[in-house]
Amino acid sequence: MSSISPANADVAPGGMDTGPAQPPRRTSLLGISLNVRQSGIYIAFALIVVLFSVLTDGALLEPQNISNIIVQNSYILILSIGMILIIIAGHIDLSVGSVVAVTGAIAAVLMVNYGLPWPLALLITLVAGGVIGAWQGYWIAYYGIPAFIVTLAGMLLFRALTLTVLGNQGIGPFPDAVRTLSNGFTDGYLGNIGLGPLGGADLFSILVGVVAVAGMVAAQWRTRAARLRYSQSVDPLPLFLLKIGAAAAVVIAIVVQLARFKNLPWVLVLLAFLVLGYSLVTTRAVFGRRIYAIGGNLQAAVLSGVKVKSVVFWIFVNMGVLSALAGVIFAGRLNQAGPTAGNAFELDAIAAAFIGGAAVQGGVGKVVGAITGGLIMGVINNGMSLIGAPSERVMLVKGAVLLAAVAFDVWTKRRAGAARQ
């Protein structure tokens, strides 16, 4: 298998991905040039947070509420990581909600009914998710059936299998370790530290946040330096420092708020490792580059020697494993596996990917963008719940946000196409 660096994946050696190499559309603000396509999602997220903070009189940013947003949306964020890879490759997966349900049911039967140790049961459940992904990936990659049809069939098949495994009833409770992973928090290893008007906060959590920010700054600085060495375009230094400073401030603010409540949720720690790992795969691994190549230009990828069928097969296996992980976390959060688990999860995961910057045609997207899209959906759900909005209004707003995100993607593509003419 030959190594390629596809034209549609604008990735500096050792750097972070920025999506396809299209002419950047920049808008000048106070003398600073902004790439609208890359920065729009984060600006929109900030505006949504500010809006609901005002509407809820600051309740949105209370420590307990921030923790609730992370914990309540953790399984959607996990699903969005796998979904963004599938969408980048130009496919879709409508079955993830049903896979969440059936794998949660498998975990419940193994842990509760058969009494298997939870680590072994978790491993078997993840393998089962991988087998489900392999089943669907085979029909899509090697048999040529469109992913929409295969996963639509899977949505029905695995929902039926869930009802069969559970006998149309819930199974629980789960072991303490699984519930801790889903709902628990890290211990205060170093005690509290005074923060003046903010009160006390866990010192260990704050140190973790500082280390995370330092790593983020170092990685972005190395990316910028690598781009400069290869004569690639970079943001002006003032804008680069502004972006890094803003991101660091947001991370520290969130960590401080979590440290003031019950420390870091374990699912946040898990998500951090997943985001880091998958970001490295999509930006520094040949496999990740090939995903972008397939979604950006399938014919060019084939001519470049990419084993398209193998790549597509494995991204669906990966989606199955992540769905199984989300299924265990969701079941552990509810403390039982139920026949209705995972309903509409696939829609939330797809929406998170598209809101986070994925392109309908494929070839574009970032893991961090998908996480941001998922958080936007979570903030909308939480904020409208805090202001007492009815469920139909919540669906209306979420639908409008999704439509606006896709419309923005189409608009930026048209502007980029016009700029090349």
Secondary structure, DSSP 8 states (H G I E B T S, - for coil): ------TT--B-TTS-B--S-----EEEETTEEEEHHHHHHHHHHHHHHHHHHHHTTTGGGSHHHHHHHHHHTHHHHHHHHHHHHHHHTT---S-HHHHHHHHHHHHHIIIIIS---HHHHHHHHHHHHHHHHHHHHHHHHTS---HHHHHHHHHHHHHHHHHHHHTSS-B----HHHHHHHH-B---SS-EEE-GGG-EEEHHHHHHHHHHHHHHHHHHHHHHHHHHHTT-----HHHHHHHHHHHHHHHHHHHHHHHHHTS-BHHHHHHHHHHHHHHHHHHHSHHHHHHHHHHH-HHHHHHTT--HHHHHHHHHHHHHHHHHHHHHHHHHHHTSB-TTTTTTHHHHHHHHHHHTT--TTSS---HHHHHHHHHHHHHHHHHHHHTT--HHHHHHHHHHHHHHHHHHHHHHHHHHHHHH-
